[in-house]
Amino acid sequence: MKKDFTNGVPEELQPYWFDDMNLYSCDWWHNLWKTSDLVNIQECKELNCFEEAWKDWLMCDNDFARRDIGMMEAEGGNYFNLVSIIATKL
């Protein structure tokens, strides 16, 4: 997520949203991982390949990908991203 939802799931995404979806912002993931005493975070960032990765996914012959087409159209580039976390084991 580009930014965590503060007022619930936006109306345009509600038809596609499941209670067990775990989509969070880069800051959320960083804050979660930094509490661990098992790893040291080297880097936590948004990836630039979001659009390309989703285009590839939505074009593949997979039932889940076909269902995601409507969600990505409704999302309109406003909410989703890809997060990368690089950590070293302590």
N, C-alpha and C positions, 0 to 999 in steps of 0.2 A: 504494500500500500504506500502511496505517496505520503499519506497522512492518516492516522487512525481516526475512525469514525467517533465523533463525540456525542452525536445525537441519534445513534442507531444507524442501521443500514439505510442508505439513501433509497428513496421510493423507486427510482429507476432500476435499482439492482435487486430489490426484494423478490421479484419472481424467480430469480436465479440463485438466491442465497439459501444455504443450508446451515443449520445450527452448528454443525461440526466443521465448518470452514475456519481455517486458521490463517487468515491473511492479516498481516500487521506491518507497520512502518519499519523503516530502517532503524529509527531510534528505539522502537519497542524491542526489536531483536537484539540490538546492542545492549540495552539495559538488562535484558534477560541473561544474556551470555556473560556479562561482566560480573554477575553475582557468583559465577562458578569459581571454585578454587581448583578446578581441574585443567583449565585452559587460560591462556593469555590472548586476548584479542589483538591481532596485528592490524586488521583493517575491517571496516564494516561500511559498505557503500551501496548506492544504487548503481545497477549496471546500465550501460548505454544500449545494450542489445535487446531491450524489451520488445520494441516493435517488430524487429526481425524474428525473434523467437516466437512471438505469438502468431505472426503471419504463417510461419512454418507449421506450427501446431494446428491452426485453424484450417489449413489446406490438406492436412493428412486424412486418411481414411480410418477414422477412429470415432466410435459413438460418442465418447466424452467430448472430443474436439467439436463435433457437429453441434452438440448441445451448448458449447461455449460461445458459438458464433453470436447468438442473440445477446448474451451477457456482455461480450466485448463491444458490440454495437451500442448497447445501452450505456456502457461505461464511458465511451467517447473520449478516452484519453485523460479522464479527470481523476481517476483514483488509483489505478494499478501501476505497479512497477516490479522490478526484479531486484532482489537484495543478495549481495555477496558478503559472506563473512569468512575471513581467514583468521584462524586461531592456531596457536601452538599448544601442545600438551605440556603441562607443567610436571 
